[in-house]
Amino acid sequence: MSEKIPQHRHCSSCGKAHLGDGRFCSEVCQRTTGDTLKKKKRQLLILYGITMAVLIAALLMIG
Ligand SMILES: [Zn+2]
């Protein structure tokens, strides 16, 4: 007994198998992933900025 599995991909967002082209199973997943990435990038930038500001402030206080 061998079941034939049609060619499929796994969604890059939720991991579900789906047919057809593209990295996502649906527009919703595509949108969600894009938003999450953008948010993560923004959060990283903000975190980086705060770290630099604190570092500079500390250096100024010491100096
Ligand atoms: Zn999905």
N, CA, C, O and the ligand as a Tripos MOL2 file, in Angstrom:
@<TRIPOS>MOLECULE
protein
  253   251    64     0     0
PROTEIN
NO_CHARGES

@<TRIPOS>ATOM
      1 N           0.8430   -1.2090    0.0000 N.3       1 MET1
      2 CA          0.0000    0.0000    0.0000 C.3       1 MET1
      3 C           0.8680    1.2460    0.0000 C.2       1 MET1
      4 O           1.4960    1.5870    1.0020 O.2       1 MET1
      5 N           0.8900    1.8930   -1.1030 N.am      2 SER2
      6 CA          1.6340    3.1500   -1.1420 C.3       2 SER2
      7 C           0.7100    4.2580   -1.6080 C.2       2 SER2
      8 O           0.1230    4.2050   -2.6890 O.2       2 SER2
      9 N           0.6060    5.2330   -0.7770 N.am      3 GLU3
     10 CA         -0.2770    6.3460   -1.0960 C.3       3 GLU3
     11 C           0.4780    7.3560   -1.9480 C.2       3 GLU3
     12 O           1.6040    7.7400   -1.6310 O.2       3 GLU3
     13 N          -0.1420    7.7660   -3.0020 N.am      4 LYS4
     14 CA          0.5120    8.7680   -3.8530 C.3       4 LYS4
     15 C           0.2660   10.1620   -3.2920 C.2       4 LYS4
     16 O          -0.8710   10.6130   -3.1570 O.2       4 LYS4
     17 N           1.3460   10.8110   -2.9790 N.am      5 ILE5
     18 CA          1.2140   12.1840   -2.4650 C.3       5 ILE5
     19 C           1.4850   13.1540   -3.6060 C.2       5 ILE5
     20 O           2.5720   13.1470   -4.1830 O.2       5 ILE5
     21 N           0.5240   13.9740   -3.9300 N.am      6 PRO6
     22 CA          0.7540   14.9660   -4.9820 C.3       6 PRO6
     23 C           1.8370   15.9470   -4.5900 C.2       6 PRO6
     24 O           2.0650   16.2150   -3.4100 O.2       6 PRO6
     25 N           2.4990   16.4760   -5.6050 N.am      7 GLN7
     26 CA          3.5610   17.4460   -5.3270 C.3       7 GLN7
     27 C           3.0110   18.5880   -4.4920 C.2       7 GLN7
     28 O           1.9880   19.1930   -4.8140 O.2       7 GLN7
     29 N           3.6960   18.8520   -3.4540 N.am      8 HIS8
     30 CA          3.1880   19.9150   -2.5820 C.3       8 HIS8
     31 C           4.3470   20.6350   -1.9140 C.2       8 HIS8
     32 O           5.4750   20.1430   -1.8880 O.2       8 HIS8
     33 N           4.0560   21.7770   -1.3900 N.am      9 ARG9
     34 CA          5.0360   22.5570   -0.6330 C.3       9 ARG9
     35 C           4.5040   22.7680    0.7640 C.2       9 ARG9
     36 O           3.3230   22.5750    1.0560 O.2       9 ARG9
     37 N           5.4260   23.1710    1.6120 N.am     10 HIS10
     38 CA          4.9910   23.4880    2.9640 C.3      10 HIS10
     39 C           4.9890   25.0010    3.1510 C.2      10 HIS10
     40 O           5.9290   25.6980    2.7720 O.2      10 HIS10
     41 N           3.9340   25.4700    3.7300 N.am     11 CYS11
     42 CA          3.7820   26.9100    3.9330 C.3      11 CYS11
     43 C           4.8980   27.4350    4.8260 C.2      11 CYS11
     44 O           5.2170   26.8380    5.8540 O.2      11 CYS11
     45 N           5.4870   28.5550    4.4220 N.am     12 SER12
     46 CA          6.5810   29.1310    5.2010 C.3      12 SER12
     47 C           6.0770   29.7930    6.4760 C.2      12 SER12
     48 O           6.8550   30.1130    7.3750 O.2      12 SER12
     49 N           4.7700   29.9900    6.5400 N.am     13 SER13
     50 CA          4.2230   30.6720    7.7140 C.3      13 SER13
     51 C           3.6930   29.6810    8.7400 C.2      13 SER13
     52 O           4.1110   29.7010    9.8970 O.2      13 SER13
     53 N           2.7660   28.8080    8.3190 N.am     14 CYS14
     54 CA          2.1270   27.9100    9.2780 C.3      14 CYS14
     55 C           2.6360   26.4800    9.1420 C.2      14 CYS14
     56 O           2.3690   25.6530   10.0140 O.2      14 CYS14
     57 N           3.3720   26.1640    8.0570 N.am     15 GLY15
     58 CA          3.9540   24.8400    7.9210 C.3      15 GLY15
     59 C           3.0270   23.8100    7.3220 C.2      15 GLY15
     60 O           3.4040   22.6470    7.1810 O.2      15 GLY15
     61 N           1.8270   24.2090    6.9680 N.am     16 LYS16
     62 CA          0.8740   23.2700    6.3750 C.3      16 LYS16
     63 C           1.2740   22.9610    4.9440 C.2      16 LYS16
     64 O           1.7980   23.8200    4.2340 O.2      16 LYS16
     65 N           1.0240   21.7270    4.5260 N.am     17 ALA17
     66 CA          1.2830   21.3640    3.1360 C.3      17 ALA17
     67 C           0.2160   21.9800    2.2530 C.2      17 ALA17
     68 O          -0.9630   22.0040    2.6060 O.2      17 ALA17
     69 N           0.6350   22.4720    1.1140 N.am     18 HIS18
     70 CA         -0.3380   23.0500    0.1960 C.3      18 HIS18
     71 C           0.1130   22.8090   -1.2310 C.2      18 HIS18
     72 O           1.2960   22.6010   -1.4990 O.2      18 HIS18
     73 N          -0.8390   22.8400   -2.1310 N.am     19 LEU19
     74 CA         -0.5300   22.6040   -3.5330 C.3      19 LEU19
     75 C          -0.2730   23.9200   -4.2380 C.2      19 LEU19
     76 O          -0.7280   24.9790   -3.8060 O.2      19 LEU19
     77 N           0.4620   23.8320   -5.3250 N.am     20 GLY20
     78 CA          0.6690   25.0290   -6.1340 C.3      20 GLY20
     79 C           1.9880   25.7090   -5.8280 C.2      20 GLY20
     80 O           2.7950   25.2380   -5.0270 O.2      20 GLY20
     81 N           2.1730   26.8320   -6.4970 N.am     21 ASP21
     82 CA          3.4090   27.5840   -6.3360 C.3      21 ASP21
     83 C           3.3200   28.5180   -5.1400 C.2      21 ASP21
     84 O           2.2650   28.6880   -4.5290 O.2      21 ASP21
     85 N           4.4420   29.1060   -4.8330 N.am     22 GLY22
     86 CA          4.4440   30.0530   -3.7330 C.3      22 GLY22
     87 C           4.8970   29.4140   -2.4400 C.2      22 GLY22
     88 O           4.8680   28.1930   -2.2900 O.2      22 GLY22
     89 N           5.3070   30.2350   -1.5250 N.am     23 ARG23
     90 CA          5.8270   29.7440   -0.2590 C.3      23 ARG23
     91 C           4.7550   29.6610    0.8040 C.2      23 ARG23
     92 O           4.9940   29.1260    1.8860 O.2      23 ARG23
     93 N           3.5660   30.1880    0.5070 N.am     24 PHE24
     94 CA          2.5370   30.2380    1.5300 C.3      24 PHE24
     95 C           1.2710   29.5420    1.0450 C.2      24 PHE24
     96 O           1.0080   29.4660   -0.1550 O.2      24 PHE24
     97 N           0.4900   29.0330    2.0020 N.am     25 CYS25
     98 CA         -0.7160   28.3000    1.6480 C.3      25 CYS25
     99 C          -1.8440   29.2600    1.3150 C.2      25 CYS25
    100 O          -2.7870   28.8930    0.6140 O.2      25 CYS25
    101 N          -1.7570   30.4660    1.8030 N.am     26 SER26
    102 CA         -2.8390   31.4170    1.5480 C.3      26 SER26
    103 C          -2.3120   32.8390    1.6260 C.2      26 SER26
    104 O          -1.2080   33.0910    2.1080 O.2      26 SER26
    105 N          -3.1350   33.7640    1.1350 N.am     27 GLU27
    106 CA         -2.7360   35.1750    1.1960 C.3      27 GLU27
    107 C          -2.5900   35.6270    2.6350 C.2      27 GLU27
    108 O          -1.7470   36.4630    2.9610 O.2      27 GLU27
    109 N          -3.4290   35.0590    3.4890 N.am     28 VAL28
    110 CA         -3.4010   35.4470    4.9030 C.3      28 VAL28
    111 C          -2.0290   35.1420    5.4990 C.2      28 VAL28
    112 O          -1.4500   35.9690    6.2030 O.2      28 VAL28
    113 N          -1.5130   33.9390    5.2070 N.am     29 CYS29
    114 CA         -0.2190   33.5390    5.7470 C.3      29 CYS29
    115 C           0.8720   34.4540    5.1940 C.2      29 CYS29
    116 O           1.7740   34.8670    5.9230 O.2      29 CYS29
    117 N           0.7840   34.7630    3.9100 N.am     30 GLN30
    118 CA          1.7860   35.6230    3.2780 C.3      30 GLN30
    119 C           1.7960   36.9790    3.9630 C.2      30 GLN30
    120 O           2.8560   37.5230    4.2740 O.2      30 GLN30
    121 N           0.6080   37.5160    4.1950 N.am     31 ARG31
    122 CA          0.5090   38.8340    4.8060 C.3      31 ARG31
    123 C           1.0150   38.7860    6.2410 C.2      31 ARG31
    124 O           1.7530   39.6680    6.6800 O.2      31 ARG31
    125 N           0.6110   37.7500    6.9640 N.am     32 THR32
    126 CA          0.9990   37.6450    8.3650 C.3      32 THR32
    127 C           2.5100   37.6010    8.4960 C.2      32 THR32
    128 O           3.0890   38.2980    9.3280 O.2      32 THR32
    129 N           3.1540   36.7730    7.6650 N.am     33 THR33
    130 CA          4.6000   36.6360    7.7550 C.3      33 THR33
    131 C           5.2840   37.9650    7.4380 C.2      33 THR33
    132 O           6.2240   38.3620    8.1260 O.2      33 THR33
    133 N           4.8130   38.6530    6.3950 N.am     34 GLY34
    134 CA          5.4000   39.9260    6.0390 C.3      34 GLY34
    135 C           5.2970   40.9230    7.1760 C.2      34 GLY34
    136 O           6.2500   41.6350    7.4900 O.2      34 GLY34
    137 N           4.1270   40.9620    7.7830 N.am     35 ASP35
    138 CA          3.9260   41.8960    8.8790 C.3      35 ASP35
    139 C           4.8470   41.5560   10.0400 C.2      35 ASP35
    140 O           5.4580   42.4420   10.6380 O.2      35 ASP35
    141 N           4.9430   40.2720   10.3570 N.am     36 THR36
    142 CA          5.7660   39.8590   11.4850 C.3      36 THR36
    143 C           7.2170   40.2370   11.2430 C.2      36 THR36
    144 O           7.8960   40.7170   12.1510 O.2      36 THR36
    145 N           7.6940   40.0230   10.0260 N.am     37 LEU37
    146 CA          9.0790   40.3480    9.7010 C.3      37 LEU37
    147 C           9.3210   41.8410    9.8380 C.2      37 LEU37
    148 O          10.3280   42.2730   10.3990 O.2      37 LEU37
    149 N           8.3800   42.6250    9.3170 N.am     38 LYS38
    150 CA          8.5320   44.0770    9.4010 C.3      38 LYS38
    151 C           8.5610   44.5160   10.8520 C.2      38 LYS38
    152 O           9.3810   45.3470   11.2420 O.2      38 LYS38
    153 N           7.6650   43.9560   11.6510 N.am     39 LYS39
    154 CA          7.6100   44.3220   13.0670 C.3      39 LYS39
    155 C           8.9090   43.9430   13.7540 C.2      39 LYS39
    156 O           9.4470   44.7150   14.5470 O.2      39 LYS39
    157 N           9.4160   42.7450   13.4470 N.am     40 LYS40
    158 CA         10.6510   42.2750   14.0780 C.3      40 LYS40
    159 C          11.8000   43.1950   13.7120 C.2      40 LYS40
    160 O          12.6170   43.5540   14.5600 O.2      40 LYS40
    161 N          11.8580   43.5770   12.4390 N.am     41 LYS41
    162 CA         12.9300   44.4590   11.9850 C.3      41 LYS41
    163 C          12.8570   45.7890   12.7130 C.2      41 LYS41
    164 O          13.8760   46.3250   13.1490 O.2      41 LYS41
    165 N          11.6370   46.3220   12.8440 N.am     42 ARG42
    166 CA         11.4700   47.6100   13.5140 C.3      42 ARG42
    167 C          11.8650   47.4910   14.9800 C.2      42 ARG42
    168 O          12.5340   48.3680   15.5270 O.2      42 ARG42
    169 N          11.4410   46.3910   15.6140 N.am     43 GLN43
    170 CA         11.7770   46.1960   17.0220 C.3      43 GLN43
    171 C          13.2820   46.1240   17.2010 C.2      43 GLN43
    172 O          13.8310   46.6900   18.1460 O.2      43 GLN43
    173 N          13.9520   45.4190   16.2820 N.am     44 LEU44
    174 CA         15.4130   45.2960   16.3570 C.3      44 LEU44
    175 C          16.0640   46.6570   16.2270 C.2      44 LEU44
    176 O          17.0030   46.9760   16.9580 O.2      44 LEU44
    177 N          15.5660   47.4680   15.2920 N.am     45 LEU45
    178 CA         16.1240   48.8060   15.0890 C.3      45 LEU45
    179 C          15.9480   49.6530   16.3330 C.2      45 LEU45
    180 O          16.8730   50.3480   16.7530 O.2      45 LEU45
    181 N          14.7620   49.5970   16.9260 N.am     46 ILE46
    182 CA         14.4870   50.3780   18.1310 C.3      46 ILE46
    183 C          15.4090   49.9150   19.2650 C.2      46 ILE46
    184 O          15.9910   50.7300   19.9810 O.2      46 ILE46
    185 N          15.5280   48.6030   19.4100 N.am     47 LEU47
    186 CA         16.3800   48.0480   20.4640 C.3      47 LEU47
    187 C          17.8200   48.4990   20.2620 C.2      47 LEU47
    188 O          18.5060   48.8620   21.2170 O.2      47 LEU47
    189 N          18.2700   48.4730   19.0130 N.am     48 TYR48
    190 CA         19.6210   48.8900   18.6680 C.3      48 TYR48
    191 C          19.8280   50.3620   19.0220 C.2      48 TYR48
    192 O          20.8580   50.7440   19.5780 O.2      48 TYR48
    193 N          18.8320   51.1750   18.6900 N.am     49 GLY49
    194 CA         18.9120   52.6010   18.9780 C.3      49 GLY49
    195 C          18.9980   52.8620   20.4740 C.2      49 GLY49
    196 O          19.8070   53.6750   20.9200 O.2      49 GLY49
    197 N          18.1740   52.1800   21.2440 N.am     50 ILE50
    198 CA         18.1670   52.3690   22.6970 C.3      50 ILE50
    199 C          19.5140   51.9550   23.2800 C.2      50 ILE50
    200 O          20.0750   52.6430   24.1330 O.2      50 ILE50
    201 N          20.0250   50.8120   22.8020 N.am     51 THR51
    202 CA         21.3160   50.3290   23.2960 C.3      51 THR51
    203 C          22.4150   51.3450   23.0260 C.2      51 THR51
    204 O          23.2300   51.6400   23.9010 O.2      51 THR51
    205 N          22.4320   51.8730   21.8190 N.am     52 MET52
    206 CA         23.4550   52.8640   21.4650 C.3      52 MET52
    207 C          23.3190   54.1090   22.3310 C.2      52 MET52
    208 O          24.3150   54.6530   22.8060 O.2      52 MET52
    209 N          22.0670   54.5640   22.5370 N.am     53 ALA53
    210 CA         21.8290   55.7700   23.3350 C.3      53 ALA53
    211 C          22.3280   55.5580   24.7650 C.2      53 ALA53
    212 O          22.9830   56.4290   25.3370 O.2      53 ALA53
    213 N          22.0130   54.3980   25.3330 N.am     54 VAL54
    214 CA         22.4360   54.0980   26.7030 C.3      54 VAL54
    215 C          23.9620   54.0450   26.7690 C.2      54 VAL54
    216 O          24.5660   54.5620   27.7080 O.2      54 VAL54
    217 N          24.5730   53.4230   25.7780 N.am     55 LEU55
    218 CA         26.0340   53.3020   25.7370 C.3      55 LEU55
    219 C          26.6860   54.6880   25.6810 C.2      55 LEU55
    220 O          27.6260   54.9790   26.4200 O.2      55 LEU55
    221 N          26.1680   55.5240   24.7950 N.am     56 ILE56
    222 CA         26.7300   56.8760   24.6540 C.3      56 ILE56
    223 C          26.5290   57.6680   25.9440 C.2      56 ILE56
    224 O          27.4290   58.3860   26.3790 O.2      56 ILE56
    225 N          25.3570   57.5400   26.5520 N.am     57 ALA57
    226 CA         25.0840   58.2440   27.7950 C.3      57 ALA57
    227 C          26.0400   57.7760   28.8890 C.2      57 ALA57
    228 O          26.5630   58.5850   29.6560 O.2      57 ALA57
    229 N          26.2620   56.4740   28.9530 N.am     58 ALA58
    230 CA         27.1720   55.9300   29.9570 C.3      58 ALA58
    231 C          28.5870   56.4360   29.7220 C.2      58 ALA58
    232 O          29.2830   56.8000   30.6690 O.2      58 ALA58
    233 N          29.0090   56.4600   28.4760 N.am     59 LEU59
    234 CA         30.3590   56.9380   28.1360 C.3      59 LEU59
    235 C          30.5030   58.4070   28.5180 C.2      59 LEU59
    236 O          31.5350   58.8140   29.0510 O.2      59 LEU59
    237 N          29.4750   59.1980   28.2500 N.am     60 LEU60
    238 CA         29.5140   60.6350   28.5750 C.3      60 LEU60
    239 C          29.5880   60.8260   30.0890 C.2      60 LEU60
    240 O          30.3020   61.7000   30.5800 O.2      60 LEU60
    241 N          28.8460   60.0030   30.8160 N.am     61 MET61
    242 CA         28.8270   60.1160   32.2840 C.3      61 MET61
    243 C          30.1810   59.7640   32.8590 C.2      61 MET61
    244 O          30.6600   60.4140   33.7880 O.2      61 MET61
    245 N          30.8080   58.7170   32.2960 N.am     62 ILE62
    246 CA         32.1120   58.2750   32.8070 C.3      62 ILE62
    247 C          33.1780   59.3190   32.4460 C.2      62 ILE62
    248 O          34.0160   59.7030   33.2610 O.2      62 ILE62
    249 N          33.0980   59.7630   31.1600 N.am     63 GLY63
    250 CA         34.1050   60.7010   30.6960 C.3      63 GLY63
    251 C          33.8580   62.0310   31.3940 C.2      63 GLY63
    252 O          34.5890   62.9950   31.1630 O.2      63 GLY63
    253 ZN         -0.0430   28.7890    5.8930 Zn       64 ZN64
@<TRIPOS>BOND
     1     1     2 1
     2     2     3 1
     3     3     4 2
     4     3     5 am
     5     5     6 1
     6     6     7 1
     7     7     8 2
     8     7     9 am
     9     9    10 1
    10    10    11 1
    11    11    12 2
    12    11    13 am
    13    13    14 1
    14    14    15 1
    15    15    16 2
    16    15    17 am
    17    17    18 1
    18    18    19 1
    19    19    20 2
    20    19    21 am
    21    21    22 1
    22    22    23 1
    23    23    24 2
    24    23    25 am
    25    25    26 1
    26    26    27 1
    27    27    28 2
    28    27    29 am
    29    29    30 1
    30    30    31 1
    31    31    32 2
    32    31    33 am
    33    33    34 1
    34    34    35 1
    35    35    36 2
    36    35    37 am
    37    37    38 1
    38    38    39 1
    39    39    40 2
    40    39    41 am
    41    41    42 1
    42    42    43 1
    43    43    44 2
    44    43    45 am
    45    45    46 1
    46    46    47 1
    47    47    48 2
    48    47    49 am
    49    49    50 1
    50    50    51 1
    51    51    52 2
    52    51    53 am
    53    53    54 1
    54    54    55 1
    55    55    56 2
    56    55    57 am
    57    57    58 1
    58    58    59 1
    59    59    60 2
    60    59    61 am
    61    61    62 1
    62    62    63 1
    63    63    64 2
    64    63    65 am
    65    65    66 1
    66    66    67 1
    67    67    68 2
    68    67    69 am
    69    69    70 1
    70    70    71 1
    71    71    72 2
    72    71    73 am
    73    73    74 1
    74    74    75 1
    75    75    76 2
    76    75    77 am
    77    77    78 1
    78    78    79 1
    79    79    80 2
    80    79    81 am
    81    81    82 1
    82    82    83 1
    83    83    84 2
    84    83    85 am
    85    85    86 1
    86    86    87 1
    87    87    88 2
    88    87    89 am
    89    89    90 1
    90    90    91 1
    91    91    92 2
    92    91    93 am
    93    93    94 1
    94    94    95 1
    95    95    96 2
    96    95    97 am
    97    97    98 1
    98    98    99 1
    99    99   100 2
   100    99   101 am
   101   101   102 1
   102   102   103 1
   103   103   104 2
   104   103   105 am
   105   105   106 1
   106   106   107 1
   107   107   108 2
   108   107   109 am
   109   109   110 1
   110   110   111 1
   111   111   112 2
   112   111   113 am
   113   113   114 1
   114   114   115 1
   115   115   116 2
   116   115   117 am
   117   117   118 1
   118   118   119 1
   119   119   120 2
   120   119   121 am
   121   121   122 1
   122   122   123 1
   123   123   124 2
   124   123   125 am
   125   125   126 1
   126   126   127 1
   127   127   128 2
   128   127   129 am
   129   129   130 1
   130   130   131 1
   131   131   132 2
   132   131   133 am
   133   133   134 1
   134   134   135 1
   135   135   136 2
   136   135   137 am
   137   137   138 1
   138   138   139 1
   139   139   140 2
   140   139   141 am
   141   141   142 1
   142   142   143 1
   143   143   144 2
   144   143   145 am
   145   145   146 1
   146   146   147 1
   147   147   148 2
   148   147   149 am
   149   149   150 1
   150   150   151 1
   151   151   152 2
   152   151   153 am
   153   153   154 1
   154   154   155 1
   155   155   156 2
   156   155   157 am
   157   157   158 1
   158   158   159 1
   159   159   160 2
   160   159   161 am
   161   161   162 1
   162   162   163 1
   163   163   164 2
   164   163   165 am
   165   165   166 1
   166   166   167 1
   167   167   168 2
   168   167   169 am
   169   169   170 1
   170   170   171 1
   171   171   172 2
   172   171   173 am
   173   173   174 1
   174   174   175 1
   175   175   176 2
   176   175   177 am
   177   177   178 1
   178   178   179 1
   179   179   180 2
   180   179   181 am
   181   181   182 1
   182   182   183 1
   183   183   184 2
   184   183   185 am
   185   185   186 1
   186   186   187 1
   187   187   188 2
   188   187   189 am
   189   189   190 1
   190   190   191 1
   191   191   192 2
   192   191   193 am
   193   193   194 1
   194   194   195 1
   195   195   196 2
   196   195   197 am
   197   197   198 1
   198   198   199 1
   199   199   200 2
   200   199   201 am
   201   201   202 1
   202   202   203 1
   203   203   204 2
   204   203   205 am
   205   205   206 1
   206   206   207 1
   207   207   208 2
   208   207   209 am
   209   209   210 1
   210   210   211 1
   211   211   212 2
   212   211   213 am
   213   213   214 1
   214   214   215 1
   215   215   216 2
   216   215   217 am
   217   217   218 1
   218   218   219 1
   219   219   220 2
   220   219   221 am
   221   221   222 1
   222   222   223 1
   223   223   224 2
   224   223   225 am
   225   225   226 1
   226   226   227 1
   227   227   228 2
   228   227   229 am
   229   229   230 1
   230   230   231 1
   231   231   232 2
   232   231   233 am
   233   233   234 1
   234   234   235 1
   235   235   236 2
   236   235   237 am
   237   237   238 1
   238   238   239 1
   239   239   240 2
   240   239   241 am
   241   241   242 1
   242   242   243 1
   243   243   244 2
   244   243   245 am
   245   245   246 1
   246   246   247 1
   247   247   248 2
   248   247   249 am
   249   249   250 1
   250   250   251 1
   251   251   252 2
@<TRIPOS>SUBSTRUCTURE
     1 MET1         2 RESIDUE 1 A MET
     2 SER2         6 RESIDUE 1 A SER
     3 GLU3        10 RESIDUE 1 A GLU
     4 LYS4        14 RESIDUE 1 A LYS
     5 ILE5        18 RESIDUE 1 A ILE
     6 PRO6        22 RESIDUE 1 A PRO
     7 GLN7        26 RESIDUE 1 A GLN
     8 HIS8        30 RESIDUE 1 A HIS
     9 ARG9        34 RESIDUE 1 A ARG
    10 HIS10       38 RESIDUE 1 A HIS
    11 CYS11       42 RESIDUE 1 A CYS
    12 SER12       46 RESIDUE 1 A SER
    13 SER13       50 RESIDUE 1 A SER
    14 CYS14       54 RESIDUE 1 A CYS
    15 GLY15       58 RESIDUE 1 A GLY
    16 LYS16       62 RESIDUE 1 A LYS
    17 ALA17       66 RESIDUE 1 A ALA
    18 HIS18       70 RESIDUE 1 A HIS
    19 LEU19       74 RESIDUE 1 A LEU
    20 GLY20       78 RESIDUE 1 A GLY
    21 ASP21       82 RESIDUE 1 A ASP
    22 GLY22       86 RESIDUE 1 A GLY
    23 ARG23       90 RESIDUE 1 A ARG
    24 PHE24       94 RESIDUE 1 A PHE
    25 CYS25       98 RESIDUE 1 A CYS
    26 SER26      102 RESIDUE 1 A SER
    27 GLU27      106 RESIDUE 1 A GLU
    28 VAL28      110 RESIDUE 1 A VAL
    29 CYS29      114 RESIDUE 1 A CYS
    30 GLN30      118 RESIDUE 1 A GLN
    31 ARG31      122 RESIDUE 1 A ARG
    32 THR32      126 RESIDUE 1 A THR
    33 THR33      130 RESIDUE 1 A THR
    34 GLY34      134 RESIDUE 1 A GLY
    35 ASP35      138 RESIDUE 1 A ASP
    36 THR36      142 RESIDUE 1 A THR
    37 LEU37      146 RESIDUE 1 A LEU
    38 LYS38      150 RESIDUE 1 A LYS
    39 LYS39      154 RESIDUE 1 A LYS
    40 LYS40      158 RESIDUE 1 A LYS
    41 LYS41      162 RESIDUE 1 A LYS
    42 ARG42      166 RESIDUE 1 A ARG
    43 GLN43      170 RESIDUE 1 A GLN
    44 LEU44      174 RESIDUE 1 A LEU
    45 LEU45      178 RESIDUE 1 A LEU
    46 ILE46      182 RESIDUE 1 A ILE
    47 LEU47      186 RESIDUE 1 A LEU
    48 TYR48      190 RESIDUE 1 A TYR
    49 GLY49      194 RESIDUE 1 A GLY
    50 ILE50      198 RESIDUE 1 A ILE
    51 THR51      202 RESIDUE 1 A THR
    52 MET52      206 RESIDUE 1 A MET
    53 ALA53      210 RESIDUE 1 A ALA
    54 VAL54      214 RESIDUE 1 A VAL
    55 LEU55      218 RESIDUE 1 A LEU
    56 ILE56      222 RESIDUE 1 A ILE
    57 ALA57      226 RESIDUE 1 A ALA
    58 ALA58      230 RESIDUE 1 A ALA
    59 LEU59      234 RESIDUE 1 A LEU
    60 LEU60      238 RESIDUE 1 A LEU
    61 MET61      242 RESIDUE 1 A MET
    62 ILE62      246 RESIDUE 1 A ILE
    63 GLY63      250 RESIDUE 1 A GLY
    64 ZN64       253 GROUP 0 **** ****
